[in-house]
Amino acid sequence: GVYIESGSNPTICHNRISNGLGTGVTIADDGEGVIEDNDIFLNKLCGVEVKSGARPMVRVNRIYEGVGVGIRVGKDGGGKFMDNQIYRNSHAGVVVEWGCAPHFEGNAIFEGETDGVNCSSYSTATFVGNLISRNTLMGVVVTRHANPTFRNNT
């Protein structure tokens, strides 16, 4: 996988990031960067994990068939997630938790084996114009004092 931290700001484009025993891409500890047009699949944990003040731009990726969550944003993580296809993951397509405030726009979140989107623990994410469809359980779950905003999603 790929690990970005400590204020680093790389561009990761046009790669196949797969079959990792951990997370496909982790951005942590105030890391940034552009993660664009990659195939991120068949990883054991998350496809993409953002935490500890990280704020990447994650766009036009295909994040699929992971054993865990497609995208997890937690522990004060943020960033922008735009025009990604997040599908057929064994857990939720997107998990937002622990006080984070990411922005998701124009993503397709579908065919997950549990929920499409799960927001919890004081998170304040924004979801605009996403397709959230054909997930096994709920399309969207909001629990534990989360306060997300959903606009123009289908």
Secondary structure, DSSP 8 states (H G I E B T S, - for coil): -EEE-TT---EEES-EEE--SS-SEEE-TT---EEES-EEES-SS-SEEE-TT---EEES-EEES-SS-SEEE-TT---EEES-EEE--SS-SEEE-SS---EEES-EEE--SS-SEEE-TT---EEES-EEE--SS-SEEE-TT---EEES--
